[in-house]
Amino acid sequence: MRFEEDHHYIQKTLKGNMNAFGQLIQKHEKYAFTLALRILKNREEAEEATQDAFMKAYHSLKTFEGKSKFTTWLYKIVYNEALGRLRKSKNYTIQLDEVEDLASDSVDYLDGLKTLQLLERKELIQRGLDAMKPAESAVLTLFYLEEQSIKEIEEIMDLKSSHVKILLHRGRKSLLESLQKITKSELIHLL
């Protein structure tokens, strides 16, 4: 499905068109969920946090001034909702989530071996991100997967630029260490 620019849906939603907000959700739900999952490390909690964040976004949409991108504003709501849930639950245990299926259109042009390699790589990266501190995992997700700039991440996470850069640096290092531990552990199990 091809989507319009965010402001198109925002204007229609503000005029009472609930279908437009539904399309806005559909456009951003995958990335919002991914961000919540990186913080909460629990699929069900992340789904609830994402739903609650979208409800908060809907009720606050009239306060969105357009000074930043809509995604920056939305991800800040998702980030705060997930962080609030994490603080309330004090649940920092690491849970490995099942790997999402590749998009059906990607299977059309990939052979079976390449698909399997992509799934294994995706699972490995997911496990590496799950083993990291929530803030580092969230920063890596925002920067690399959701292509947010450092300035946008500052706004989403209420951090200074230098702190975002430190988290990115630590996150890359932590991800590498995490991936090395996982692969080393799996290699030992194979022997």
C-alpha positions, 0 to 999 in steps of 0.5 A: 500500500502506498501512503500519503504524506503524514500531514495529509492524514493528520489534517483529515483526522483533525477534521474527524476522519477516523479512517485517516488516523487508521491509515496513519497507524498502519503507516507507522505501526511496524516501527513504533512496535519495533521501538517499544519491543527494543525497550520492553523486550516482551512482545505482548507488552510492546503491543500494548505500549504501542496501542496505548501510544497511538491512543495518546497520539490521537488524543494529543494530535491537535497539539502537534505543531509540525515543528518536527517530523510527525515520526519524531513526535510519535516515537517520543510518545512510544518511547515514553510509554514503553519506558514508563511500562518498563519502570513500572514493571521493573522487569529487565529480564531478557526474553527472546522473541520469535523472528517475524516472517520476511515480507511475502514479496521478498520471498518471490525473488529470493531463493530458499538458501538466501531466505534462510540466511537472512532469517538467521541474520535477522534472528541473530541481530534481534537476539543481540539487541534483546541482550542489550540495555534498553536505552542502547537498543532503542538508540540503535533501533531509532538510528539504523532501523527507523533512520532518525537523525541524532537531532530527532533522537535527542528530541524523542529521548530527551537527551543531549546530542553528546549523550545520544552519540555516546549511546550509539557508540556504546550500543554498537560496541554492546551489539558486537560483544553480544553477537560475539557471545551468542555466536561463540555459545552456539559454536560451542554447542555445535561441537 
